[in-house]
Amino acid sequence: MTAEGAFRELFEANFRELLGYALRRCSSPDDAADVVADTMLVAWRRFDQVPTDGTARLWLYGVARRVLANHRRGVQRRDRLGERLRVELQDVVPDHADEVEANAVLVAAMAGLSDNDRELLMLTAWENLDPQEAAVVLDVPARVVRTRLHRARARLRERLGDAFTGHGHVRDDRALRPAQEER
């Protein structure tokens, strides 16, 4: 009998028992199938070491046991790496849930403004143009842009209402009053 034929016979005689062994020790059938496949790969590579005295099944269980140990260590490494990556991603990639809601409120408020106010606010806030640069784009004097910008921001604040209360810098008028009263 050829080595390939002898291996096929070894495989057919022990596959079901090895699969049962692996299924009882793995968390998924796919993992169990991988363990059996790796076990049989070791058996093929070391076919000259497989006992011929009737203990081949026991030898295969020993190989499967070591394959399972390697599999578990690999799962633990992947889990630790996955956890480490999740923690790092939380630091690098912020949770955008709050931003989505804030953007929806802002877009709705912007939609209620006139086209001119909306364009001016978008040029200065989203395109990062200063008033002089926005004046060039709009083909109006810079002093006109500053006035329009001040008014457009006030209208936007009015439309937003208290949607962003508690976010960002909030001017505390009460803190200013005592200093003003001393004058």
Kinemage of the C-alpha trace (Angstrom):
@kinemage 1
@onewidth
@group {chain A} dominant
@subgroup {mainchain}
@vectorlist {calphas} color= white
{ca met a 1} P 0.000 0.000 0.000
{ca thr a 2} L 1.259 3.490 -0.856
{ca ala a 3} L 1.750 6.200 1.772
{ca glu a 4} L -1.193 8.073 0.324
{ca gly a 5} L -3.428 4.997 0.568
{ca ala a 6} L -2.294 4.294 4.137
{ca phe a 7} L -2.959 7.905 5.108
{ca arg a 8} L -6.421 7.787 3.522
{ca glu a 9} L -7.147 4.684 5.559
{ca leu a 10} L -5.904 6.408 8.737
{ca phe a 11} L -8.094 9.409 7.953
{ca glu a 12} L -11.244 7.402 7.260
{ca ala a 13} L -10.774 5.261 10.354
{ca asn a 14} L -10.310 8.214 12.720
{ca phe a 15} L -12.048 11.243 11.215
{ca arg a 16} L -15.396 10.853 13.031
{ca glu a 17} L -13.776 10.313 16.429
{ca leu a 18} L -11.422 13.265 15.954
{ca leu a 19} L -14.274 15.506 14.834
{ca gly a 20} L -16.333 14.510 17.879
{ca tyr a 21} L -13.312 15.192 20.110
{ca ala a 22} L -12.858 18.636 18.567
{ca leu a 23} L -16.579 19.499 18.572
{ca arg a 24} L -16.769 18.874 22.302
{ca arg a 25} L -13.856 21.230 22.903
{ca cys a 26} L -14.404 24.052 20.395
{ca ser a 27} L -16.897 26.872 20.487
{ca ser a 28} L -17.964 26.432 16.858
{ca pro a 29} L -18.177 23.618 14.312
{ca asp a 30} L -15.932 25.617 11.981
{ca asp a 31} L -13.203 25.755 14.626
{ca ala a 32} L -13.589 22.013 15.242
{ca ala a 33} L -13.228 21.320 11.511
{ca asp a 34} L -10.077 23.471 11.455
{ca val a 35} L -8.637 21.528 14.406
{ca val a 36} L -9.272 18.202 12.663
{ca ala a 37} L -7.798 19.507 9.412
{ca asp a 38} L -4.673 20.753 11.205
{ca thr a 39} L -4.391 17.462 13.097
{ca met a 40} L -4.528 15.480 9.878
{ca leu a 41} L -2.015 17.857 8.285
{ca val a 42} L 0.424 17.103 11.117
{ca ala a 43} L -0.289 13.393 10.647
{ca trp a 44} L 0.471 13.671 6.917
{ca arg a 45} L 3.696 15.606 7.506
{ca arg a 46} L 4.823 13.162 10.201
{ca phe a 47} L 3.309 10.062 8.711
{ca asp a 48} L 6.478 8.119 9.440
{ca gln a 49} L 5.923 8.845 13.198
{ca val a 50} L 2.304 7.572 13.291
{ca pro a 51} L 2.309 4.376 15.392
{ca thr a 52} L 1.509 1.173 13.573
{ca asp a 53} L 0.821 -0.863 16.726
{ca gly a 54} L -2.903 0.027 16.937
{ca thr a 55} L -2.413 3.259 18.921
{ca ala a 56} L -2.643 5.635 15.950
{ca arg a 57} L -5.983 6.999 17.208
{ca leu a 58} L -4.431 7.839 20.580
{ca trp a 59} L -1.479 9.494 18.836
{ca leu a 60} L -3.949 11.548 16.766
{ca tyr a 61} L -5.774 12.597 19.960
{ca gly a 62} L -2.455 13.797 21.364
{ca val a 63} L -1.792 15.789 18.207
{ca ala a 64} L -5.349 17.184 18.286
{ca arg a 65} L -4.856 18.177 21.916
{ca arg a 66} L -1.765 20.217 21.015
{ca val a 67} L -3.514 21.695 17.965
{ca leu a 68} L -6.402 22.724 20.223
{ca ala a 69} L -3.990 24.365 22.648
{ca asn a 70} L -2.436 26.321 19.781
{ca his a 71} L -5.904 27.214 18.520
{ca arg a 72} L -6.948 28.524 21.950
{ca arg a 73} L -3.775 30.586 22.269
{ca gly a 74} L -4.443 32.035 18.823
{ca val a 75} L -8.019 32.910 19.787
{ca gln a 76} L -6.775 34.567 22.981
{ca arg a 77} L -4.175 36.556 21.009
{ca arg a 78} L -6.812 37.665 18.491
{ca asp a 79} L -9.209 38.620 21.298
{ca arg a 80} L -6.537 40.640 23.111
{ca leu a 81} L -5.509 42.333 19.873
{ca gly a 82} L -9.143 43.038 19.024
{ca glu a 83} L -9.738 44.565 22.446
{ca arg a 84} L -6.576 46.650 22.198
{ca leu a 85} L -7.637 47.881 18.753
{ca arg a 86} L -11.146 48.715 20.011
{ca val a 87} L -9.653 50.792 22.824
{ca glu a 88} L -7.261 52.555 20.448
{ca leu a 89} L -10.037 53.199 17.933
{ca gln a 90} L -12.177 54.778 20.649
{ca asp a 91} L -9.335 57.220 21.269
{ca val a 92} L -8.698 57.870 17.584
{ca val a 93} L -12.205 57.703 16.125
{ca pro a 94} L -14.748 59.600 18.200
{ca asp a 95} L -18.336 58.491 18.570
{ca his a 96} L -20.255 60.446 15.961
{ca ala a 97} L -23.742 59.794 17.344
{ca asp a 98} L -23.887 63.189 19.072
{ca glu a 99} L -22.461 64.882 16.000
{ca val a 100} L -25.122 63.370 13.736
{ca glu a 101} L -27.880 64.808 15.890
{ca ala a 102} L -26.108 68.154 16.180
{ca asn a 103} L -25.561 68.275 12.418
{ca ala a 104} L -29.235 67.550 11.777
{ca val a 105} L -30.248 70.414 14.080
{ca leu a 106} L -27.713 72.733 12.462
{ca val a 107} L -28.742 71.789 8.908
{ca ala a 108} L -32.398 72.392 9.789
{ca ala a 109} L -31.569 75.788 11.291
{ca met a 110} L -29.433 76.713 8.279
{ca ala a 111} L -32.254 75.708 5.919
{ca gly a 112} L -34.475 78.316 7.565
{ca leu a 113} L -32.068 81.146 6.779
{ca ser a 114} L -32.032 83.194 3.616
{ca asp a 115} L -29.783 82.072 0.788
{ca asn a 116} L -27.451 85.031 1.411
{ca asp a 117} L -27.130 84.338 5.155
{ca arg a 118} L -26.593 80.630 4.545
{ca glu a 119} L -23.924 81.240 1.886
{ca leu a 120} L -22.068 83.746 4.056
{ca leu a 121} L -22.096 81.435 7.091
{ca met a 122} L -20.941 78.488 5.000
{ca leu a 123} L -18.118 80.503 3.447
{ca thr a 124} L -16.812 81.621 6.822
{ca ala a 125} L -17.483 78.535 8.929
{ca trp a 126} L -17.179 75.591 6.544
{ca glu a 127} L -14.781 77.012 3.964
{ca asn a 128} L -12.740 78.800 6.666
{ca leu a 129} L -12.697 82.096 4.801
{ca asp a 130} L -12.166 85.252 6.792
{ca pro a 131} L -14.551 88.174 6.131
{ca gln a 132} L -12.148 89.818 3.675
{ca glu a 133} L -11.875 86.609 1.641
{ca ala a 134} L -15.654 86.110 1.753
{ca ala a 135} L -16.041 89.691 0.516
{ca val a 136} L -13.963 88.844 -2.555
{ca val a 137} L -16.084 85.750 -3.253
{ca leu a 138} L -19.341 87.676 -2.786
{ca asp a 139} L -18.015 90.756 -4.617
{ca val a 140} L -18.988 93.161 -1.837
{ca pro a 141} L -16.892 95.378 0.483
{ca ala a 142} L -15.408 93.666 3.558
{ca arg a 143} L -17.258 96.009 5.953
{ca val a 144} L -20.560 94.859 4.410
{ca val a 145} L -19.570 91.216 4.956
{ca arg a 146} L -18.727 91.855 8.588
{ca thr a 147} L -22.115 93.445 9.220
{ca arg a 148} L -24.003 90.738 7.314
{ca leu a 149} L -22.012 88.040 9.082
{ca his a 150} L -22.845 89.458 12.501
{ca arg a 151} L -26.546 89.550 11.622
{ca ala a 152} L -26.513 86.098 10.005
{ca arg a 153} L -24.902 84.592 13.095
{ca ala a 154} L -27.526 86.240 15.301
{ca arg a 155} L -30.335 84.841 13.127
{ca leu a 156} L -28.738 81.384 13.232
{ca arg a 157} L -28.426 81.532 17.035
{ca glu a 158} L -32.075 82.509 17.221
{ca arg a 159} L -33.118 79.584 15.001
{ca leu a 160} L -30.975 77.154 17.017
{ca gly a 161} L -32.535 78.300 20.274
{ca asp a 162} L -31.288 76.180 23.165
{ca ala a 163} L -30.318 73.180 20.982
{ca phe a 164} L -26.685 73.540 21.970
{ca thr a 165} L -27.091 74.705 25.549
{ca gly a 166} L -24.307 73.266 27.632
{ca his a 167} L -22.005 72.772 24.650
{ca gly a 168} L -18.969 74.883 23.938
{ca his a 169} L -18.218 78.272 25.453
{ca val a 170} L -21.161 79.989 27.056
{ca arg a 171} L -20.839 83.609 28.041
{ca asp a 172} L -21.734 84.158 31.672
{ca asp a 173} L -23.210 87.653 31.868
{ca arg a 174} L -23.577 87.366 35.652
{ca ala a 175} L -19.798 87.199 36.052
{ca leu a 176} L -19.431 90.460 34.130
{ca arg a 177} L -21.971 92.508 36.098
{ca pro a 178} L -20.016 93.085 39.338
{ca ala a 179} L -16.995 94.358 37.419
{ca gln a 180} L -19.177 96.696 35.372
{ca glu a 181} L -20.979 97.983 38.459
{ca glu a 182} L -17.680 99.015 40.107
{ca arg a 183} L -16.957 101.573 37.370
